[in-house]
Amino acid sequence: MKKLQLIGLVILYTLLSNTAFAALLKDIKGKVIDASTKQTLPGATIFIPDLKVSAITNNDGEFTLNNLPSRGSYLVEVHYVGYKTATQVVNFASAAGLEFSLQPTAIETKEIVITGSLISSTSKRNSASSAIVGKDQLLQPSTNLIDALTKIPGVSQITTGPSISKPVIRGLGYNRIVTLDDGIKQQGQQWGDEHGIEIDQFKSDRIEVLRGAASLMYGSDALGGVINLLEPSSAPEGQVKGEFISNYSTNNGLTANSLMLNGNENGFVWRARGTYKNAYSFKTPTGYFPNSGFNETDLSGMVGLNKSWGYTHLNVSNFHNNIGFYDPHLDDNGNFVREDGSSFANDDNKNRTLEYPRQDIRHFKIALNNNFIIGNGNLKADFGYQQNQRRELEDGPDPSLFFDLKTYNADLKYYIHETNGWQPVFGVSADAGHSENKANDEFLIPNYNTYGIGVFAYAKKNWENSTFSIGARYDYRKNNGKQLFVDNEEQFAPFQNKFSNVSGALGFTHQFNEEFNFKANAGSAFRAPNPAELASNGVHEGTFRYEIGNSNLMPERSYQVDAALEYEGKIVSASASIYNNYIHNFIYASTNGERIDAEGNNYPVYRYGQVNANLYGAEASLTIHPVPFIHFENTFGYVHARNNSLDKPLAFIPAGTLRNELRFEPKLKGTNDAYLSVGINSAFKQTRVDDVFETPTSGYTLLNAGIGATFNLGKQPVKLSVSANNLLDHKYYDALSRLKPGRLDSENLNLGVYNPGRNITFGLYIPFTVVK
């Protein structure tokens, strides 16, 4: 009932805002042409990111953008397959007939708009180290959302089999990465090793990854980077569009199906999506890993208004995931058995019914996103409510561990229109969270309340070939932990922490010419300790250890610099970047060999403490198009991490990676976007480990391949694809796998589970138009 009341209030606010911020209506017409031949380009997409307005050119290459503000300057981007993306800042007060001339190119252009930074701008004008994963890349089969991002240099994942992945950017993960969905920071117990990202993998049309500290924009937790999930753009005026996605994977029988509809009628926009995924146990090169299947149901929708005064969109989503778990036990022959010693040998590993133990995870979210034109600027106002429920079921449907987290977010930013090249932004953000234990058997963290508020100022100066940005932010955070007695013994002592911090950032970009571009950043960031680090006292089942928090922890403080040089030519595009990130009071859990008996088992004890750490590394990419139908892409990423306080390597750091992919993209009659690809993914050995926590991992090389094309059935396009990962069924352990030797059992270093073996995925994608 409370959820329904909240939805009702937000809808009422949405409707009232239509009259509260009324402005003069304006329609802008234009056309898109080939810069060389001057021929018009039908089917080109025109998009204004800050207004969430889109249009598509007709058969004459003409378009109309409706319901636009009568004043203000906005960045417009134009996309057309086989052409370089065009971007232009348009002053709506003087805009009449627009004409965009697109340049043909065989290179996938990097001149795209970044919206996850404070001011939307092209990549060349944005100093942040950023990367984009577009719709075509997201449609390439992957097991989950984070898995689709790991082709980006500097991005890795902590995995617990195919069902759970956590992002790692430049060696940092957990609460040091902010994930934005519908403009709201995702809050879902990110501190846990086995806690994934509770977001529909098919929900977004584009994902931006910002590598490096971003506390200026997002406050605490944005120490390592930001993953910004962008909702699909609104359908063109008067249209109802949709898409159907279906995948099947042979390794664990993963079936994934998603249906979306998206409409726009005179500025009233709406979208609805439903996704269902189901998988049985995954298979390694040596056999199936018991009870590792999962199922996932995702429902989401949006209603909103795109008008001359701006836009207001109400997003609602509900995520539900069930994941099987297995606490590995071996018999005398080294085979997996149940805790009672019974064998899995006669089990049907393709049975999709999950056994116990398992997780039941639910995430409900409401987000209200607004952009109002007020005075000589725009007010962006984002409000969010989330409820994350995590149940761990050991022997039956009654949870032995049950976290119920409710969070509230508000974020306001006022953008003053550019004057003499200057673009100022002022903002304030606030959040509140309440977590409650609802189980009666096990307790890992106490009930707690957390509150935060931040204010910032930022300015960006544009010259003809350069930009300079500067900003500062103040944050305050308060945590209150509740006392708890279990069997007349105090398990959690009450605590209260208050933290404050000032962050700053500088950025610079310079375009030497059309091909070469340079960018650099320097800044500070911080992360307040989370309640798990402050007050844990119990068995963390997913990590097979007993964790004890420290209420005296101080915030982490980061000081980071990075620089990148980019080249984009007609045949070759390349980039190279370096970075250094020094973190004072880095928080991590350590053990000195202490063990404790709890819940009928003996566990190693891990206590939270702090050290000083330094992480530095490099990222590079090289793409070659010697002829239009050959695409050769190469990426490299490496991070070196040091525990300066103890003069030894920092634990759980990804190995260096090198990815190579050769794609043939022939023009075949009756098809579009046909390709045949062969890829080699290599990871170097990781011997720089803290042997108290983990074991070294050997290097490995995986062979991947893919084929696909878009066919037209009448006027209906249908995209078919087949991809193969680990084609040679190679046995390997990834350095960040939670199932590798040493992480499952600190005493039995021979106990490990290989990463998944050969996996062939068949994909189907059907975009369609219902009303045009």
Solvent accessible surface area in square Angstrom, and as a share of the most:
residue,aa,sasa,rsa
1,M,163,0.73
2,K,171,0.72
3,K,75,0.32
4,L,120,0.60
5,Q,105,0.47
6,L,54,0.27
7,I,37,0.19
8,G,38,0.37
9,L,118,0.59
10,V,22,0.13
11,I,69,0.35
12,L,97,0.48
13,Y,86,0.33
14,T,7,0.04
15,L,106,0.53
16,L,108,0.54
17,S,4,0.02
18,N,53,0.27
19,T,108,0.63
20,A,72,0.56
21,F,59,0.24
22,A,77,0.60
23,A,36,0.28
24,L,134,0.67
25,L,114,0.57
26,K,49,0.21
27,D,73,0.38
28,I,3,0.02
29,K,130,0.55
30,G,11,0.10
31,K,75,0.32
32,V,0,0.00
33,I,10,0.05
34,D,9,0.05
35,A,19,0.15
36,S,82,0.53
37,T,83,0.48
38,K,130,0.55
39,Q,126,0.56
40,T,52,0.30
41,L,13,0.06
42,P,57,0.36
43,G,43,0.41
44,A,0,0.00
45,T,48,0.28
46,I,0,0.00
47,F,35,0.15
48,I,0,0.00
49,P,13,0.08
50,D,31,0.16
51,L,4,0.02
52,K,42,0.18
53,V,15,0.09
54,S,13,0.08
55,A,7,0.05
56,I,64,0.32
57,T,6,0.03
58,N,76,0.39
59,N,139,0.71
60,D,92,0.47
61,G,0,0.00
62,E,86,0.38
63,F,9,0.04
64,T,47,0.27
65,L,2,0.01
66,N,42,0.22
67,N,13,0.07
68,L,0,0.00
69,P,1,0.01
70,S,26,0.17
71,R,107,0.39
72,G,10,0.10
73,S,46,0.30
74,Y,9,0.04
75,L,22,0.11
76,V,1,0.00
77,E,0,0.00
78,V,0,0.00
79,H,57,0.25
80,Y,62,0.23
81,V,125,0.72
82,G,45,0.43
83,Y,41,0.16
84,K,57,0.24
85,T,9,0.05
86,A,22,0.17
87,T,36,0.21
88,Q,80,0.36
89,V,91,0.52
90,V,6,0.04
91,N,73,0.37
92,F,2,0.01
93,A,67,0.52
94,S,90,0.58
95,A,15,0.11
96,A,75,0.58
97,G,67,0.64
98,L,22,0.11
99,E,92,0.41
100,F,6,0.03
101,S,52,0.33
102,L,1,0.01
103,Q,101,0.45
104,P,71,0.45
105,T,40,0.24
106,A,36,0.28
107,I,6,0.03
108,E,96,0.43
109,T,26,0.15
110,K,79,0.33
111,E,25,0.11
112,I,29,0.14
113,V,0,0.00
114,I,1,0.01
115,T,36,0.21
116,G,2,0.02
117,S,20,0.13
118,L,8,0.04
119,I,14,0.07
120,S,17,0.11
121,S,11,0.07
122,T,11,0.06
123,S,13,0.09
124,K,17,0.07
125,R,53,0.20
126,N,8,0.04
127,S,18,0.12
128,A,21,0.16
129,S,8,0.05
130,S,20,0.13
131,A,20,0.16
132,I,33,0.17
133,V,4,0.02
134,G,19,0.19
135,K,45,0.19
136,D,95,0.49
137,Q,78,0.35
138,L,15,0.08
139,L,24,0.12
140,Q,58,0.26
141,P,20,0.13
142,S,20,0.13
143,T,27,0.16
144,N,20,0.10
145,L,9,0.05
146,I,4,0.02
147,D,40,0.21
148,A,17,0.13
149,L,0,0.00
150,T,13,0.08
151,K,99,0.42
152,I,14,0.07
153,P,22,0.14
154,G,17,0.17
155,V,9,0.05
156,S,23,0.15
157,Q,33,0.14
158,I,7,0.04
159,T,19,0.11
160,T,16,0.09
161,G,12,0.12
162,P,12,0.08
163,S,19,0.12
164,I,4,0.02
165,S,7,0.05
166,K,3,0.01
167,P,6,0.04
168,V,5,0.03
169,I,0,0.00
170,R,10,0.04
171,G,10,0.09
172,L,4,0.02
173,G,5,0.05
174,Y,52,0.20
175,N,16,0.08
176,R,20,0.07
177,I,7,0.04
178,V,4,0.03
179,T,6,0.03
180,L,11,0.05
181,D,4,0.02
182,D,10,0.05
183,G,37,0.35
184,I,3,0.02
185,K,39,0.17
186,Q,6,0.03
187,Q,36,0.16
188,G,2,0.02
189,Q,3,0.01
190,Q,29,0.13
191,W,30,0.10
192,G,0,0.00
193,D,13,0.07
194,E,1,0.00
195,H,1,0.01
196,G,16,0.15
197,I,28,0.14
198,E,10,0.04
199,I,10,0.05
200,D,9,0.05
201,Q,13,0.06
202,F,10,0.04
203,K,13,0.06
204,S,4,0.03
205,D,43,0.22
206,R,36,0.13
207,I,0,0.00
208,E,0,0.00
209,V,0,0.00
210,L,4,0.02
211,R,32,0.12
212,G,4,0.04
213,A,33,0.26
214,A,4,0.03
215,S,1,0.01
216,L,14,0.07
217,M,24,0.11
218,Y,31,0.12
219,G,2,0.02
220,S,10,0.06
221,D,25,0.13
222,A,0,0.00
223,L,0,0.00
224,G,2,0.01
225,G,0,0.00
226,V,0,0.00
227,I,0,0.00
228,N,11,0.05
229,L,4,0.02
230,L,36,0.18
231,E,29,0.13
232,P,5,0.03
233,S,42,0.27
234,S,5,0.03
235,A,3,0.02
236,P,12,0.08
237,E,69,0.31
238,G,27,0.26
239,Q,25,0.11
240,V,30,0.17
241,K,60,0.26
242,G,7,0.07
243,E,6,0.03
244,F,63,0.26
245,I,5,0.03
246,S,26,0.17
247,N,14,0.07
248,Y,89,0.34
249,S,4,0.03
250,T,58,0.33
251,N,11,0.06
252,N,6,0.03
253,G,0,0.00
254,L,5,0.02
255,T,41,0.24
256,A,2,0.02
257,N,55,0.28
258,S,1,0.01
259,L,89,0.44
260,M,13,0.06
261,L,59,0.30
262,N,9,0.05
263,G,0,0.00
264,N,15,0.08
265,E,114,0.51
266,N,93,0.48
267,G,1,0.01
268,F,95,0.40
269,V,0,0.00
270,W,70,0.25
271,R,18,0.06
272,A,50,0.39
273,R,12,0.05
274,G,25,0.24
275,T,5,0.03
276,Y,96,0.37
277,K,4,0.02
278,N,21,0.11
279,A,1,0.01
280,Y,15,0.06
281,S,9,0.06
282,F,2,0.01
283,K,90,0.38
284,T,6,0.04
285,P,32,0.20
286,T,90,0.52
287,G,25,0.24
288,Y,56,0.21
289,F,11,0.05
290,P,6,0.04
291,N,21,0.11
292,S,12,0.08
293,G,2,0.02
294,F,7,0.03
295,N,32,0.16
296,E,12,0.05
297,T,55,0.32
298,D,5,0.02
299,L,107,0.53
300,S,23,0.15
301,G,24,0.23
302,M,4,0.02
303,V,59,0.34
304,G,1,0.01
305,L,18,0.09
306,N,6,0.03
307,K,42,0.18
308,S,6,0.04
309,W,6,0.02
310,G,2,0.02
311,Y,13,0.05
312,T,0,0.00
313,H,2,0.01
314,L,4,0.02
315,N,4,0.02
316,V,38,0.22
317,S,17,0.11
318,N,63,0.32
319,F,14,0.06
320,H,51,0.23
321,N,10,0.05
322,N,27,0.14
323,I,4,0.02
324,G,6,0.06
325,F,34,0.14
326,Y,20,0.08
327,D,66,0.34
328,P,10,0.06
329,H,58,0.26
330,L,68,0.34
331,D,53,0.27
332,D,153,0.79
333,N,128,0.66
334,G,46,0.45
335,N,84,0.43
336,F,51,0.21
337,V,11,0.07
338,R,63,0.23
339,E,130,0.58
340,D,118,0.61
341,G,48,0.46
342,S,47,0.30
343,S,63,0.41
344,F,25,0.11
345,A,87,0.68
346,N,152,0.78
347,D,51,0.26
348,D,96,0.50
349,N,48,0.25
350,K,114,0.48
351,N,84,0.43
352,R,86,0.31
353,T,102,0.59
354,L,20,0.10
355,E,75,0.34
356,Y,77,0.29
357,P,50,0.32
358,R,55,0.20
359,Q,5,0.02
360,D,12,0.06
361,I,4,0.02
362,R,92,0.33
363,H,3,0.01
364,F,21,0.09
365,K,4,0.02
366,I,5,0.02
367,A,0,0.00
368,L,7,0.04
369,N,8,0.04
370,N,1,0.01
371,N,0,0.00
372,F,3,0.01
373,I,12,0.06
374,I,64,0.33
375,G,47,0.45
376,N,90,0.46
377,G,0,0.00
378,N,8,0.04
379,L,43,0.22
380,K,44,0.19
381,A,3,0.02
382,D,23,0.12
383,F,73,0.30
384,G,10,0.10
385,Y,22,0.08
386,Q,1,0.00
387,Q,18,0.08
388,N,0,0.00
389,Q,31,0.14
390,R,1,0.00
391,R,41,0.15
392,E,15,0.07
393,L,8,0.04
394,E,58,0.26
395,D,131,0.68
396,G,16,0.15
397,P,103,0.65
398,D,118,0.61
399,P,33,0.21
400,S,10,0.06
401,L,2,0.01
402,F,19,0.08
403,F,3,0.01
404,D,2,0.01
405,L,12,0.06
406,K,54,0.23
407,T,10,0.06
408,Y,107,0.41
409,N,21,0.11
410,A,33,0.26
411,D,28,0.15
412,L,60,0.30
413,K,25,0.10
414,Y,64,0.24
415,Y,33,0.13
416,I,56,0.29
417,H,30,0.14
418,E,78,0.35
419,T,77,0.45
420,N,130,0.67
421,G,11,0.11
422,W,105,0.37
423,Q,39,0.17
424,P,32,0.20
425,V,0,0.00
426,F,98,0.41
427,G,12,0.11
428,V,52,0.30
429,S,19,0.13
430,A,42,0.33
431,D,36,0.19
432,A,31,0.24
433,G,4,0.03
434,H,70,0.31
435,S,2,0.01
436,E,63,0.28
437,N,22,0.11
438,K,90,0.38
439,A,6,0.05
440,N,137,0.70
441,D,105,0.54
442,E,18,0.08
443,F,32,0.13
444,L,1,0.00
445,I,2,0.01
446,P,2,0.01
447,N,48,0.24
448,Y,12,0.05
449,N,25,0.13
450,T,19,0.11
451,Y,94,0.36
452,G,8,0.08
453,I,85,0.43
454,G,1,0.01
455,V,72,0.41
456,F,13,0.05
457,A,44,0.34
458,Y,32,0.12
459,A,23,0.17
460,K,10,0.04
461,K,28,0.12
462,N,33,0.17
463,W,127,0.45
464,E,149,0.67
465,N,70,0.36
466,S,16,0.10
467,T,4,0.02
468,F,64,0.27
469,S,12,0.08
470,I,80,0.41
471,G,9,0.08
472,A,54,0.42
473,R,12,0.04
474,Y,96,0.36
475,D,10,0.05
476,Y,71,0.27
477,R,39,0.14
478,K,51,0.21
479,N,2,0.01
480,N,28,0.14
481,G,6,0.06
482,K,85,0.36
483,Q,87,0.39
484,L,50,0.25
485,F,117,0.49
486,V,47,0.27
487,D,130,0.67
488,N,148,0.76
489,E,126,0.56
490,E,83,0.37
491,Q,40,0.18
492,F,3,0.01
493,A,59,0.45
494,P,80,0.50
495,F,24,0.10
496,Q,105,0.47
497,N,20,0.10
498,K,120,0.51
499,F,15,0.06
500,S,51,0.33
501,N,9,0.05
502,V,105,0.60
503,S,2,0.01
504,G,25,0.24
505,A,32,0.25
506,L,85,0.43
507,G,4,0.04
508,F,80,0.33
509,T,2,0.01
510,H,51,0.23
511,Q,38,0.17
512,F,117,0.49
513,N,76,0.39
514,E,121,0.54
515,E,65,0.29
516,F,81,0.34
517,N,1,0.00
518,F,61,0.25
519,K,5,0.02
520,A,26,0.20
521,N,35,0.18
522,A,39,0.30
523,G,25,0.24
524,S,29,0.19
525,A,3,0.03
526,F,2,0.01
527,R,3,0.01
528,A,6,0.04
529,P,2,0.01
530,N,14,0.07
531,P,13,0.08
532,A,1,0.00
533,E,15,0.07
534,L,2,0.01
535,A,15,0.12
536,S,2,0.01
537,N,38,0.20
538,G,4,0.03
539,V,8,0.04
540,H,6,0.03
541,E,46,0.20
542,G,5,0.05
543,T,14,0.08
544,F,38,0.16
545,R,33,0.12
546,Y,27,0.10
547,E,2,0.01
548,I,38,0.19
549,G,18,0.18
550,N,50,0.26
551,S,47,0.30
552,N,123,0.63
553,L,4,0.02
554,M,108,0.48
555,P,3,0.02
556,E,0,0.00
557,R,75,0.27
558,S,0,0.00
559,Y,109,0.42
560,Q,14,0.06
561,V,83,0.47
562,D,15,0.08
563,A,29,0.23
564,A,11,0.09
565,L,86,0.43
566,E,35,0.16
567,Y,68,0.26
568,E,23,0.10
569,G,13,0.13
570,K,185,0.79
571,I,92,0.47
572,V,46,0.26
573,S,2,0.01
574,A,28,0.21
575,S,29,0.19
576,A,57,0.44
577,S,12,0.08
578,I,115,0.59
579,Y,11,0.04
580,N,51,0.26
581,N,6,0.03
582,Y,71,0.27
583,I,0,0.00
584,H,71,0.32
585,N,33,0.17
586,F,15,0.06
587,I,4,0.02
588,Y,38,0.14
589,A,11,0.08
590,S,40,0.26
591,T,25,0.14
592,N,132,0.68
593,G,60,0.57
594,E,67,0.30
595,R,84,0.31
596,I,62,0.31
597,D,112,0.58
598,A,19,0.15
599,E,89,0.40
600,G,83,0.80
601,N,64,0.33
602,N,73,0.38
603,Y,20,0.08
604,P,15,0.10
605,V,2,0.01
606,Y,15,0.06
607,R,114,0.42
608,Y,29,0.11
609,G,22,0.22
610,Q,53,0.24
611,V,15,0.08
612,N,41,0.21
613,A,0,0.00
614,N,26,0.13
615,L,1,0.00
616,Y,97,0.37
617,G,8,0.08
618,A,33,0.26
619,E,8,0.04
620,A,35,0.27
621,S,22,0.14
622,L,70,0.35
623,T,12,0.07
624,I,48,0.24
625,H,5,0.02
626,P,70,0.44
627,V,56,0.32
628,P,103,0.65
629,F,98,0.41
630,I,39,0.20
631,H,10,0.05
632,F,72,0.30
633,E,61,0.27
634,N,19,0.10
635,T,14,0.08
636,F,67,0.28
637,G,6,0.06
638,Y,84,0.32
639,V,10,0.06
640,H,35,0.16
641,A,1,0.01
642,R,69,0.25
643,N,1,0.01
644,N,68,0.35
645,S,60,0.39
646,L,98,0.49
647,D,104,0.54
648,K,55,0.23
649,P,24,0.15
650,L,8,0.04
651,A,19,0.14
652,F,52,0.22
653,I,11,0.06
654,P,12,0.08
655,A,15,0.12
656,G,4,0.04
657,T,43,0.25
658,L,63,0.31
659,R,56,0.20
660,N,39,0.20
661,E,42,0.19
662,L,62,0.31
663,R,40,0.15
664,F,77,0.32
665,E,41,0.19
666,P,50,0.32
667,K,196,0.83
668,L,95,0.47
669,K,207,0.88
670,G,59,0.56
671,T,26,0.15
672,N,76,0.39
673,D,91,0.47
674,A,8,0.06
675,Y,25,0.10
676,L,85,0.42
677,S,7,0.04
678,V,69,0.40
679,G,8,0.08
680,I,75,0.38
681,N,34,0.17
682,S,24,0.16
683,A,11,0.08
684,F,98,0.41
685,K,139,0.59
686,Q,19,0.08
687,T,81,0.47
688,R,68,0.25
689,V,19,0.11
690,D,4,0.02
691,D,122,0.63
692,V,67,0.39
693,F,17,0.07
694,E,9,0.04
695,T,23,0.13
696,P,78,0.49
697,T,12,0.07
698,S,92,0.59
699,G,37,0.36
700,Y,31,0.12
701,T,76,0.44
702,L,19,0.10
703,L,51,0.25
704,N,24,0.12
705,A,31,0.24
706,G,8,0.08
707,I,96,0.49
708,G,9,0.09
709,A,9,0.07
710,T,15,0.09
711,F,80,0.33
712,N,77,0.40
713,L,125,0.62
714,G,73,0.70
715,K,204,0.86
716,Q,55,0.24
717,P,43,0.27
718,V,15,0.08
719,K,38,0.16
720,L,83,0.41
721,S,15,0.10
722,V,52,0.30
723,S,18,0.12
724,A,10,0.08
725,N,63,0.32
726,N,6,0.03
727,L,57,0.28
728,L,128,0.64
729,D,46,0.24
730,H,74,0.33
731,K,105,0.45
732,Y,28,0.11
733,Y,52,0.20
734,D,37,0.19
735,A,6,0.05
736,L,3,0.02
737,S,4,0.02
738,R,9,0.03
739,L,12,0.06
740,K,1,0.00
741,P,21,0.13
742,G,7,0.07
743,R,32,0.12
744,L,11,0.05
745,D,50,0.26
746,S,52,0.33
747,E,123,0.55
748,N,54,0.28
749,L,96,0.48
750,N,140,0.72
751,L,11,0.06
752,G,16,0.15
753,V,5,0.03
754,Y,57,0.22
755,N,18,0.09
756,P,36,0.22
757,G,3,0.03
758,R,107,0.39
759,N,15,0.08
760,I,49,0.25
761,T,6,0.03
762,F,98,0.41
763,G,10,0.09
764,L,51,0.25
765,Y,35,0.13
766,I,41,0.21
767,P,41,0.26
768,F,53,0.22
769,T,59,0.34
770,V,89,0.51
771,V,78,0.45
772,K,192,0.81
